[in-house]
Amino acid sequence: MKTQNKDIEEGEEDREHWRTGGGPHPRSPALLAALMAVLIATVLVVAGCAQSDATPPATDSGGDGTVRVAMVDMGFDPETVTVRVGQSVTWVNEDSVSHNAVADDGSWKTEIFADGGSVTLTFDTPGTYAYRCTPHPAMKGTVIVE
């Protein structure tokens, strides 16, 4: 609560503020620090959310630059991988039925192979390649080559 009396000595306004239960004073260093902390936290959360939809780069699962995709439970795991130009993807069949991987645009394909088998392809052209298993068309995946 502010007083209208202009003859109040310096600090009187602050005492009146605290006496009336006004909470932290608007010029309080602690209040300003708390507001800055909230602002910084908000910016960090928003920045983190903005990047959450990005596909993370594929992990080198073989130690040689090759990325592994499992064929398991009638699906590809992971469904989407991102690789660099010249990097390879190895599909490993861990399912009880035979599978393959065929690009929707027809640019590449693997043979059909049984449980325990694997096939490796190297990707030399940048692009996004949607693919599926021809015996099981509901099995879909994507290779992104950057």
N, C-alpha and C positions, 0 to 999 in steps of 0.2 A: 504494500500500500504506500503510495507516494503522498507526501504532504505538500500542501500548497504554500507553506510559509517559506519565503525566500531567505529569511534571516537565520535559518537553521545552520548550525555549525557543521563543518566537515565531519562526516561519520555519523551524524544524527540520523540520516536517511537509512544507513545500514542498521543502526540499532532499532529503528522503527520496523524495518523489514523483519528482523529476527524476532522482535517482541510480538508481532502479530502472527507468527507461525508461517511466514512466507516461504519456508524451505530454503534451499541453497540460493544464495544471492546470484542474480543474473550475470554478475561480473566475477564470480568465484572462479579461481584457477582450477579447482577440482572439477567444477561443472564443465568448464571448457575442455579440460583433458578428457572427461568422460564422453562428451559429445564428439570430440575428435576420434576417440577409440571406436565409437559406434559408426562414424562415417567411414573410417578405414576398413572396419570389418565388413560393412555393406559393400564397399567397392571390391574387396577381395572376393566376396561371395558372388557378386554379379559377374566378375571377371572369370571365376571358376565355372560358373554355369554356362557362360558363353562358349567355353571350349568343351563342354561335356559331350556334345554330339559328334565330335570329331572321331574318326576311326583311328585308334592307336596304331602305330607302326607294328608290323608283325615281329614276333620275337624269333630270333635265330634259335631253333629248337634242336639243331643237329650239330652246332659248333662250327659248321662250315658255311653258314649263310643261308642254309635251307630252312624254309618254314614248313611246319608239319600241320596237316589237316587230317583229323581222324574221321573215318566213316563209321559211325556208331549209332545204334538205336534209330536207324533209318534217317540219319541226318548227317550234315557236315559240321564238324566242331573244330575251330570256329567257323561260322557261316561266312564271315567276311575277313579277308586278310589283306594287308597292304604290304607290298614289297617294292624294292628298288629295281630299276632296270638292271637286268643281268642276274637277279636273284632267282632262286628256285623254290618251287613248292612241291612237297612230297605228300601225296595222299596215301594214307595207311588204312586198310580195311580191317576194322576191329568188330565187324558185325558178323552175324551168322549166315548172311547171304552175300552174293556177289554184287559188286557195284562198279561204276565207272564215273568219270567226270568229263562232260562235253560242253564246250562253250556254246552259248545260245546263238552267237553269230557265226559258228562253224569254223572259227579260226584255229582251234586246237581241240584235241580229244585224247582220252586215254583208252586203253583196251578195258574190257570187263575183267575184273580180277576178284579172286575169292578171299575169304577171311585169312588174315595173316600176310596177304600180299601188299605190295606198295608200288607206286609209280611216281616218278619225279619229272617235272617239266620246268624248264628255265624260261623266264619271261624277258624278252629283249625289246618289246615295244610298249611304250607307255599307253595306258588306257584302263578302262574299267570293263572287266570281263565277267558277265553273269554266266553261270553254268548250272548244270543239273546232272543227275544220274539218269541215263535213258531208261533202264529197267524200272526205276522208281522216280517218276517225274516230279513228285512232291518234294524230293530232296533237292534243295537249291542252295547255291552259294555264290560268292563274288570274290574275284581277285582284282585288287586295285594295284596297278603298276605305275609308280611315280618316277 
